[in-house]
Amino acid sequence: MTAEATTRSSAGGRPVVDTTSGPVRGVDDGIVQSWRGVPYAAAPVGELRWRAPEAPRAWSEPLNADR
């Protein structure tokens, strides 16, 4: 997954970055901006178990990456 170099703010002032999988909403604590819990691969379950990682399924609404 890649992200563009610029961020934008969503309603509520939380930073949003656009990735190849979809937009991701992070946290701005006044000092740094962070995005936590962003999936970098599909979950390795079922047919994906013991295989090389696959890209996560794309999304269109901002994913909350605040955990």
Backbone as CSV, one residue per row, in Angstrom:
resi,resn,N_x,N_y,N_z,CA_x,CA_y,CA_z,C_x,C_y,C_z
1,MET,0.848,-1.160,0.000,0.000,0.000,0.000,0.895,1.223,0.000
2,THR,0.519,2.193,-0.776,1.263,3.447,-0.785,0.338,4.600,-0.465
3,ALA,0.905,5.673,0.009,0.123,6.861,0.359,0.688,8.064,-0.373
4,GLU,-0.177,9.008,-0.638,0.288,10.257,-1.219,1.020,11.045,-0.142
5,ALA,1.841,11.990,-0.552,2.661,12.737,0.393,1.873,13.784,1.163
6,THR,0.684,14.116,0.729,-0.074,15.164,1.404,-1.265,14.579,2.141
7,THR,-1.639,15.249,3.209,-2.824,14.861,3.960,-3.837,15.983,3.868
8,ARG,-5.056,15.656,4.187,-6.115,16.649,4.262,-6.832,16.410,5.574
9,SER,-7.631,17.343,6.000,-8.377,17.191,7.247,-9.820,16.859,6.938
10,SER,-10.371,15.952,7.732,-11.778,15.611,7.607,-12.565,16.459,8.597
11,ALA,-13.878,16.294,8.592,-14.699,16.973,9.591,-14.191,16.554,10.964
12,GLY,-14.032,17.473,11.853,-13.480,17.169,13.165,-11.976,17.370,13.220
13,GLY,-11.362,17.761,12.098,-9.941,18.069,12.087,-9.008,16.885,12.070
14,ARG,-9.518,15.670,11.894,-8.644,14.497,11.861,-7.998,14.360,10.488
15,PRO,-6.688,14.056,10.433,-5.995,13.967,9.146,-6.436,12.741,8.346
16,VAL,-6.547,12.925,7.039,-6.900,11.837,6.130,-5.828,11.766,5.052
17,VAL,-5.357,10.556,4.775,-4.396,10.339,3.700,-5.021,9.344,2.728
18,ASP,-4.796,9.554,1.437,-5.309,8.644,0.420,-4.260,7.581,0.124
19,THR,-4.657,6.314,0.203,-3.773,5.195,-0.117,-4.316,4.488,-1.351
20,THR,-3.576,3.530,-1.863,-4.038,2.774,-3.016,-5.239,1.909,-2.670
21,SER,-5.459,1.620,-1.382,-6.609,0.819,-0.959,-7.822,1.665,-0.628
22,GLY,-7.614,2.930,-0.296,-8.704,3.832,0.056,-8.239,4.866,1.057
23,PRO,-9.112,5.823,1.396,-8.727,6.865,2.351,-8.614,6.316,3.774
24,VAL,-7.670,6.876,4.546,-7.439,6.442,5.927,-7.430,7.673,6.818
25,ARG,-8.244,7.647,7.885,-8.360,8.765,8.827,-7.523,8.453,10.060
26,GLY,-6.615,9.356,10.398,-5.721,9.155,11.533,-6.045,10.043,12.713
27,VAL,-5.025,10.311,13.517,-5.154,11.095,14.741,-4.095,12.195,14.717
28,ASP,-4.471,13.386,15.145,-3.530,14.500,15.280,-3.568,14.930,16.738
29,ASP,-2.471,14.673,17.483,-2.464,15.021,18.910,-1.843,16.392,19.161
30,GLY,-1.617,17.168,18.101,-1.035,18.491,18.249,0.466,18.512,18.063
31,ILE,1.110,17.353,18.192,2.555,17.251,17.996,2.858,16.412,16.751
32,VAL,2.223,15.255,16.665,2.424,14.367,15.514,1.080,13.868,15.000
33,GLN,1.078,13.469,13.745,-0.078,12.794,13.171,0.275,11.318,13.082
34,SER,-0.695,10.444,13.388,-0.423,9.011,13.321,-1.627,8.268,12.765
35,TRP,-1.335,7.122,12.166,-2.349,6.233,11.626,-2.029,4.852,12.171
36,ARG,-2.917,4.312,13.012,-2.667,3.037,13.692,-3.685,1.998,13.249
37,GLY,-3.222,0.786,13.040,-4.120,-0.306,12.687,-4.505,-0.349,11.219
38,VAL,-3.686,0.220,10.354,-3.976,0.198,8.919,-3.622,-1.189,8.374
39,PRO,-4.561,-1.870,7.726,-4.242,-3.197,7.185,-3.303,-3.086,5.988
40,TYR,-2.211,-3.821,6.029,-1.270,-3.819,4.910,-1.436,-5.064,4.051
41,ALA,-2.251,-6.013,4.517,-2.498,-7.247,3.773,-3.843,-7.815,4.207
42,ALA,-4.379,-8.709,3.378,-5.608,-9.412,3.746,-5.281,-10.374,4.889
43,ALA,-6.258,-10.652,5.724,-6.046,-11.565,6.853,-5.646,-12.951,6.337
44,PRO,-4.626,-13.588,6.943,-4.150,-14.889,6.471,-4.996,-16.045,7.000
45,VAL,-6.227,-16.117,6.559,-7.131,-17.180,7.004,-7.621,-17.979,5.803
46,GLY,-8.092,-19.190,6.062,-8.630,-20.033,4.994,-7.605,-20.298,3.903
47,GLU,-7.980,-20.015,2.660,-7.109,-20.248,1.502,-5.820,-19.426,1.547
48,LEU,-5.831,-18.329,2.283,-4.644,-17.464,2.340,-3.617,-17.933,3.368
49,ARG,-3.987,-18.905,4.196,-3.075,-19.396,5.226,-1.836,-19.992,4.578
50,TRP,-0.672,-19.657,5.064,0.634,-20.156,4.623,0.971,-19.738,3.193
51,ARG,0.395,-18.660,2.727,0.724,-18.119,1.406,1.296,-16.717,1.564
52,ALA,1.855,-16.215,0.482,2.366,-14.838,0.493,1.204,-13.876,0.737
53,PRO,1.442,-12.776,1.420,0.371,-11.813,1.696,-0.257,-11.276,0.409
54,GLU,-1.558,-11.028,0.474,-2.281,-10.395,-0.624,-2.734,-9.020,-0.161
55,ALA,-2.910,-8.137,-1.104,-3.368,-6.779,-0.776,-4.736,-6.839,-0.100
56,PRO,-5.003,-5.913,0.816,-6.332,-5.891,1.436,-7.378,-5.476,0.415
57,ARG,-8.620,-5.835,0.684,-9.721,-5.425,-0.178,-9.857,-3.904,-0.097
58,ALA,-10.049,-3.248,-1.223,-10.148,-1.781,-1.258,-11.426,-1.299,-0.574
59,TRP,-11.403,-0.050,-0.106,-12.565,0.566,0.520,-12.727,1.971,-0.035
60,SER,-13.933,2.534,0.105,-14.184,3.878,-0.438,-14.407,4.922,0.658
61,GLU,-14.947,4.528,1.789,-15.150,5.443,2.915,-13.880,5.472,3.761
62,PRO,-13.565,6.601,4.411,-12.351,6.661,5.234,-12.326,5.581,6.321
63,LEU,-11.219,4.870,6.401,-10.993,3.849,7.417,-10.453,4.540,8.659
64,ASN,-11.054,4.302,9.821,-10.564,4.896,11.069,-9.314,4.151,11.523
65,ALA,-8.200,4.852,11.578,-6.924,4.273,12.000,-6.486,4.960,13.288
66,ASP,-7.304,4.811,14.319,-7.059,5.518,15.579,-6.884,4.595,16.772
67,ARG,-6.681,3.316,16.558,-6.520,2.409,17.693,-5.086,2.133,17.993
